[in-house]
Amino acid sequence: MPATFQAPSPFYADLRERVDDHFRTRRSPRRGGLVAWLQVGVILLGGVVCHAAILSDLFAGLALFGWQLAAGLFTYLIAIQVAHDASHGSLTGSKRSDQLLVRLFDLAGVSSFVWTYDHLKSHHAWPNVLDRDNALDGDGVMRVHPRAPWRPAHRFQHLYAWPLYACASLHRWFVHDWVRLVRGQSGEESLGEMSLGEKAWFVTGVAARNLLFLGLPIAWLSVPAWQVLAGFVAMHLVIGCMLIVAVQLTHQTEGATFFEVGDGAAIALPYDLAIVACTSDFSVDSWVVTFLTGGLNLHTIHHLFPRVHHRHLMALNRILVQTAADHGVELRQRRCVSTQIIAHYRYLRACGRRPGRAPSTLPVLSFP
């Protein structure tokens, strides 16, 4: 828990005790354990089968297109269900195994080095804090914090955001991490020095994924290269849409609180109450959505217990709801994906308005 927040509230102390009792009475590990290893095996096997089918040269047209989309789905699951949990140390229960499985990010189109900084050291440490949480970095194209610099084009971001979101996976595959690594910065902060081993793994991952998804199919298959490229682009457009549902809708929505902190200042809130204030959950009773998002739809409980494997989050969310009710803490939980998307659309529209043109209804807590 970041030291820049106040001590945990009585609400969190009670919640932690109830969560501890949940695992103690069921004699269940907090990590994924054997279930996680089976999950990793099935997902990796599914990816191998898809690529074997593609490279068999037995399929063309829509059949090949379908196998490419399936390969993309398994690549997405490797990132969202395997590497993400491993990055929190919640996957296998073995620190060495989790550190190795985090490297699967590099094969799935994401630098594990950049991810570790952006997600763990930035987003989880400074959720919804301007210039500290890199998940709010819209590169000037998007304005997703009410105090971020405004540009006239932002008036239309609620419209142009959606095609940009669809291209997010392609951007990450070819541009995003390269720019950060070349600059040595993510947002305003230094990424630190990459070790020789990290550099070697990043280059190996980039080479392996481009060879697997592009090089080998284009060189080996009898179909035209444009068909391989079309399937590759379509695969990333689908992944981009799925990624946005999983990672973009949970903090940047109507009703969420944002923070602004001066240099050296502390946030005069307990971390747990700050998380409740800035987070929105959705489809909390849907195991399908929970599976496809790797539990990120249950985002409040994930932030409060990041080292718990996502297979436990639906049960822990029920404990969270009851504990919050007992302490008078208001949670933000929407019933389905569509209502969360609508809330995100409304937020983008409100955040895109010219500052000062109308009274802002977007809650921002400032700590100078």
C-alpha positions in Angstrom: 0.0 0.0 0.0 1.5 3.4 -1.0 2.9 5.4 2.0 1.4 8.6 0.6 -2.1 7.6 1.7 -3.5 7.6 5.3 -3.7 4.5 7.4 -6.3 1.9 6.4 -9.9 2.7 7.6 -12.0 0.6 10.0 -13.9 -0.5 6.9 -10.8 -2.1 5.4 -9.6 -3.6 8.7 -13.0 -5.4 8.9 -12.9 -6.4 5.3 -9.5 -7.9 5.6 -10.5 -9.9 8.6 -13.6 -11.3 6.8 -11.4 -12.1 3.7 -8.9 -13.9 5.9 -11.7 -15.8 7.5 -13.0 -16.8 4.1 -9.8 -18.4 3.1 -9.1 -19.9 6.5 -12.5 -21.6 6.8 -12.3 -23.0 3.2 -8.6 -23.9 3.6 -8.1 -22.4 0.1 -4.9 -20.8 -1.2 -5.1 -17.1 -2.2 -3.0 -17.8 -5.2 -4.2 -19.7 -8.2 -2.3 -22.9 -7.3 -3.1 -26.1 -9.3 -6.1 -24.4 -10.9 -3.9 -21.7 -12.3 -1.4 -24.2 -13.7 -4.2 -26.0 -15.4 -5.5 -22.7 -16.8 -2.0 -21.8 -18.1 -1.7 -25.1 -19.7 -5.1 -24.9 -21.5 -4.5 -21.4 -22.7 -1.0 -22.1 -24.0 -2.2 -25.3 -25.6 -5.1 -23.5 -27.3 -2.6 -21.0 -28.7 -0.3 -23.8 -30.0 -3.3 -25.5 -31.7 -4.4 -22.3 -33.4 -0.9 -21.5 -34.8 -0.5 -25.1 -35.9 -3.8 -24.9 -37.7 -2.7 -21.6 -39.4 0.7 -22.9 -40.4 -0.7 -26.3 -41.7 -1.8 -24.5 -44.9 -5.0 -26.5 -44.8 -7.2 -23.4 -44.4 -7.9 -20.3 -46.5 -10.5 -17.6 -46.7 -12.9 -17.4 -43.8 -11.5 -20.6 -42.2 -8.0 -19.1 -42.0 -9.5 -15.8 -40.8 -11.3 -17.7 -38.0 -8.1 -19.4 -36.8 -6.3 -16.1 -36.8 -9.1 -14.6 -34.6 -8.9 -17.6 -32.3 -5.1 -17.2 -32.0 -5.7 -13.6 -31.1 -8.2 -14.6 -28.4 -5.7 -16.9 -26.8 -3.0 -14.2 -27.0 -5.4 -11.9 -25.2 -6.1 -14.5 -22.5 -2.4 -15.1 -22.0 -2.0 -11.4 -21.2 -5.2 -10.8 -19.2 -5.5 -14.1 -17.3 -1.9 -15.4 -17.0 0.7 -12.6 -17.2 -1.5 -10.0 -15.3 -2.0 -12.3 -12.3 1.6 -13.4 -12.5 2.7 -9.7 -12.3 0.9 -9.4 -9.0 2.5 -12.6 -7.7 -1.0 -14.2 -7.4 -0.8 -16.9 -10.1 1.1 -20.0 -9.0 2.3 -19.3 -5.4 5.9 -19.6 -6.6 7.7 -16.3 -7.0 10.1 -17.7 -9.5 7.3 -19.2 -11.6 5.3 -16.0 -11.5 8.3 -13.9 -12.6 8.8 -16.2 -15.5 5.2 -16.2 -16.6 5.1 -12.3 -16.5 7.5 -12.6 -19.5 4.6 -14.0 -21.5 3.5 -10.3 -21.9 6.4 -9.8 -24.3 5.1 -12.6 -26.5 1.6 -11.2 -26.3 2.6 -7.7 -27.6 3.3 -5.9 -24.3 6.7 -5.2 -22.8 6.8 -6.8 -19.4 9.3 -4.2 -18.3 7.1 -1.3 -19.2 4.0 -3.1 -17.9 5.6 -3.6 -14.5 6.2 0.1 -14.2 3.0 1.3 -15.6 0.7 -1.1 -13.9 2.3 -1.8 -10.5 4.4 1.2 -9.7 2.1 3.8 -11.3 -1.5 2.7 -11.6 -1.8 0.6 -8.5 0.2 3.1 -6.4 -1.5 6.2 -7.7 -5.0 5.4 -9.0 -6.7 8.3 -10.8 -4.0 10.7 -9.7 -3.0 13.3 -12.3 0.6 12.9 -13.7 1.2 9.9 -11.4 -1.2 7.3 -12.8 0.0 6.5 -16.3 -3.3 4.9 -17.1 -4.5 8.5 -17.5 -1.9 9.4 -20.1 -3.8 10.1 -23.2 -0.8 11.5 -25.1 -2.7 14.7 -25.7 -5.2 12.9 -27.9 -7.5 11.9 -25.1 -8.4 13.9 -22.0 -9.4 11.5 -19.3 -8.6 13.5 -16.2 -10.7 16.7 -15.4 -7.5 18.7 -14.7 -5.5 17.5 -17.7 -4.6 20.1 -20.4 -7.5 20.7 -22.7 -7.4 20.9 -26.5 -10.3 21.8 -28.9 -10.4 18.3 -30.4 -11.3 16.9 -27.0 -14.8 18.2 -27.5 -15.3 15.2 -29.9 -13.3 12.5 -27.9 -16.5 10.7 -27.0 -16.9 10.0 -30.7 -13.4 9.4 -31.9 -12.4 7.4 -28.8 -14.0 4.2 -30.0 -12.0 3.6 -33.3 -8.9 4.6 -31.3 -9.7 2.0 -28.7 -10.1 -0.7 -31.4 -6.6 0.2 -32.6 -5.1 0.0 -29.1 -3.7 -3.5 -29.4 -2.0 -2.6 -32.8 -0.6 0.6 -31.2 0.8 -1.4 -28.3 2.3 -4.1 -30.5 4.2 -1.7 -32.8 4.5 1.8 -31.1 3.6 2.3 -27.4 6.3 0.4 -25.6 9.0 1.2 -28.2 8.4 5.0 -27.6 8.6 4.5 -23.8 11.7 2.4 -24.0 13.5 4.8 -26.4 12.6 7.8 -24.2 13.3 5.9 -21.0 10.2 7.4 -19.6 6.6 6.5 -19.0 4.5 9.6 -18.5 6.6 12.0 -16.5 8.6 9.4 -14.6 11.8 7.5 -15.5 11.5 3.8 -16.2 14.9 3.1 -14.8 17.6 1.1 -16.4 16.8 -2.1 -18.2 19.1 -4.9 -17.4 20.9 -6.8 -20.2 18.6 -9.8 -19.6 15.5 -7.6 -19.8 16.7 -6.1 -23.1 17.4 -9.5 -24.5 14.0 -10.9 -23.5 12.2 -7.9 -25.0 14.0 -8.3 -28.3 13.4 -12.0 -28.3 9.7 -11.5 -27.5 9.3 -9.0 -30.3 11.1 -11.2 -32.8 9.2 -14.3 -31.8 5.7 -12.8 -31.9 6.2 -11.1 -35.3 7.7 -14.3 -36.7 4.8 -16.3 -35.4 2.0 -14.0 -36.4 3.4 -12.4 -39.6 6.7 -13.8 -40.8 6.0 -17.5 -40.9 2.4 -17.3 -42.3 3.4 -14.9 -45.1 6.4 -16.9 -46.1 4.9 -20.4 -45.6 1.3 -20.2 -46.6 0.0 -20.5 -50.1 -2.6 -17.7 -49.6 -1.8 -14.1 -50.6 0.1 -12.0 -48.1 -2.8 -9.5 -47.9 -5.1 -12.2 -46.5 -2.6 -12.9 -43.7 -2.3 -9.2 -43.0 -6.0 -8.6 -43.1 -6.5 -11.4 -40.5 -3.7 -10.0 -38.4 -5.3 -6.5 -38.3 -8.8 -7.9 -37.7 -7.4 -9.9 -34.8 -5.9 -6.8 -33.2 -9.1 -4.8 -33.7 -11.0 -7.5 -31.7 -8.3 -7.7 -29.0 -8.4 -3.9 -28.8 -12.1 -3.8 -28.1 -11.8 -6.5 -25.5 -8.9 -4.8 -23.8 -10.8 -1.6 -23.5 -13.7 -3.3 -21.7 -11.2 -5.0 -19.4 -9.0 -2.1 -18.5 -10.5 1.3 -19.5 -14.0 1.2 -18.1 -13.2 0.7 -14.4 -11.8 4.1 -13.4 -12.8 6.6 -16.2 -16.5 6.5 -15.8 -19.4 8.8 -14.7 -19.3 9.3 -10.9 -15.7 8.2 -10.4 -13.5 10.5 -8.3 -10.1 11.9 -9.5 -7.2 13.2 -7.6 -4.6 16.0 -8.0 -1.5 15.9 -5.7 1.2 18.5 -5.3 4.9 17.7 -5.2 5.7 16.0 -1.9 2.0 16.1 -0.8 0.1 13.2 0.6 -3.5 12.2 -0.1 -5.6 12.8 3.0 -7.6 9.6 2.5 -7.0 5.9 3.4 -6.0 4.0 0.3 -9.0 1.7 0.5 -11.5 4.6 0.5 -9.7 6.3 -2.3 -10.0 3.0 -4.3 -13.7 2.9 -3.6 -14.1 6.5 -4.6 -12.3 6.2 -8.0 -13.4 2.7 -9.1 -16.5 1.3 -10.9 -17.2 -2.4 -11.1 -19.6 -4.1 -13.6 -21.2 -7.4 -14.3 -20.1 -8.6 -10.8 -22.3 -11.7 -11.0 -21.3 -12.8 -14.5 -18.7 -15.6 -14.6 -18.4 -15.1 -18.4 -17.4 -11.4 -18.1 -15.2 -12.2 -15.1 -13.4 -14.9 -17.2 -13.0 -12.7 -20.3 -11.7 -9.8 -18.3 -9.5 -11.8 -16.0 -11.5 -10.5 -13.0 -10.8 -6.9 -13.8 -14.6 -6.2 -13.9 -14.3 -6.7 -10.1 -11.8 -3.9 -9.9 -12.4 -2.6 -6.5 -11.7 -5.9 -4.7 -8.7 -6.5 -7.1 -7.1 -3.2 -6.0 -7.7 -3.9 -2.4 -6.3 -7.5 -2.6 -4.1 -7.5 -5.7 -2.2 -10.6 -4.6 -5.4 -12.8 -4.7 -5.9 -14.8 -7.9 -8.8 -13.6 -10.0 -10.7 -16.9 -9.6 -11.5 -15.9 -6.0 -12.8 -12.3 -6.8 -16.5 -13.1 -7.3 -16.7 -14.6 -3.8 -14.6 -11.8 -2.3 -16.8 -9.2 -4.0 -19.8 -10.5 -2.1 -17.9 -10.1 1.1 -17.0 -6.5 0.0 -20.6 -5.6 -0.7 -21.8 -6.8 2.7 -18.9 -5.1 4.5 -19.4 -1.9 2.7 -23.1 -1.9 3.6 -22.3 -2.6 7.3 -19.9 0.4 7.3 -22.0 2.8 5.2 -19.4 2.8 2.4 -21.0 3.4 -1.0 -19.7 1.2 -3.8 -20.2 1.9 -7.5 -21.3 -1.3 -9.2 -23.2 -1.4 -12.5 -25.2 -4.4 -13.7 -23.8 -5.1 -17.1 -21.1 -4.1 -19.7 -23.4 -1.9 -21.7 -24.3 0.4 -18.7 -20.6 0.7 -18.0 -19.8 1.6 -21.6 -22.6 4.3 -21.5 -21.1 5.7 -18.2 -17.7 5.8 -19.9 -19.1 7.6 -22.9 -20.8 10.2 -20.7 -17.6 10.7 -18.8 -15.5 11.2 -22.0 -18.1 13.8 -23.2 -18.1 15.7 -19.9 -14.3 15.6 -19.7 -13.9 16.8 -23.3 -15.8 20.1 -22.6 -13.9 23.3 -22.5 -12.9 24.0 -18.9 -14.7 27.0 -17.4 -17.4 27.0 -20.1 -19.9 25.4 -17.7 -19.7 24.3 -14.0 -17.8 21.0 -13.8 -19.7 18.1 -12.2 -16.6 15.9 -12.4 -15.3 15.2 -8.8 -11.7 16.1 -8.2 -10.0 16.1 -4.8 -6.9 18.3 -4.7 -4.1 17.9 -2.2 -1.6 20.7 -2.7 
